[in-house]
Amino acid sequence: MRTLVDLALAPEHRCGYGALYGGLNQGRSEGKHQMVPGWPYSVVAALESGRTSWTAVLDAVRLEPGADVAAVTSVQLREVIERLMDAGYDAPRIAHLLDGLPVQVLGRLRSDA
């Protein structure tokens, strides 16, 4: 095993991440909940289907104090989608290659094609 997460996924240790780290921290805290200040972020992540908890973080934006969270999120999602669609993918070909999978391909067609 290379990481603690790999250990938690092994059949003989299938207990979840929380239990794994909770066991490692046993006896290290003094019964106090310690607050660690930090900045709030808006994170866009792609989730895998099935019984896995793996994600791929696509974007993260630090939220300024007093920020309009809905406005920040809508701008962030628009930018992520535009980056993905403007990456030069051939949307019709990808749709053809992924036929039969539970996915929807969204793309722009070139006007000069």
N, C-alpha and C positions, 0 to 999 in steps of 0.2 A: 504494500500500500504506500502510495506517495503522499497522500493527504489524509486528514481526518475525515473528510467527506467520503473518500473512497472506502474507509473503514466502516463508516455508517451504512454504506450501501451493500457491504458484503453480507451474504445470507445469514451467516452466524451472528452478526452484530446489527441486524436490521432493527434499529430503535428510533431512528430519526435524528435530525441534526440537533434539536434542542436538548434531547436527553444526552447526547454525546458531549456537547459543550458544558451542559449542567454537571455531568459527572467529572469533567476535568476541573471545573471551578469549585467543586465541593471542598469546603473548608477554607477557601481563599477569601470569602467575604465575611464581614462581621455582622451580618444580618441587617445591614443598611442598604438602602437603594441609593446609589450615587448618581447624581445628575451630571451628565457630560454635555455642556453647551455645544451647539453646532448650528449650521445653517440649514434651512429647509431647502429641498430640491424638488423639482418636478422631473420625474424619470419616465421615459418611454422605453418599454421593454417588449420583446417578442417572447411569448410563452410557448413552450413545446407542448404538444398534446400528449395524452396518455398519463401514465402514472409516474411522471417525472416532475421534478421541481426546477429543472434547469431553465434558465432564461438567457436571452441575449439583450444586453442593454444597447439600445439604438441611439439614445441621446439623454443628456442630463443638463438641466438648467437651474442655476441657483436662484431662488426666489428672494427678491429684495424685500425688506420690511414694508408692509402695506401694499404689496403687489396685488393686482387683480388676478387671482389664480386662474379663473376661467379664461381670461384674455391671454395670459401667458401660455396656458395649455393649448389653446386653439392655434396660436402662432407657432408654437413648438411642433405640434402635430402636422400642420401645413408644411413646415420646413422639412421635417423628416420625410414625409410622403413625396415632396418635390425632389429631395435628394435621391430617394430610392428610384423614382421614375425617370429622373434625368441622368441615371447612371449609364445610359446607352444600351439598355437591355432591349432585345427584340421581343416585345410583349406577345405578338401572335405565336412566335416560335416557342416561347416559354410555356404559353397556354397549351400548345400542342404536346410538348414534351411532358407536361404535368397532367395530361388527361387521365382521368380516373382517380385522381387524388382529391381529397376534400379541401381544395384551395380555390380561391378566386384570384385571378390575375387582373390587375388594373394597370393600364398603361396608356400612353399617348402615342398616336400614330403620327409619323412625320407627314407634313403637308406636301413635301416635295417628292414623295415616293410614288 
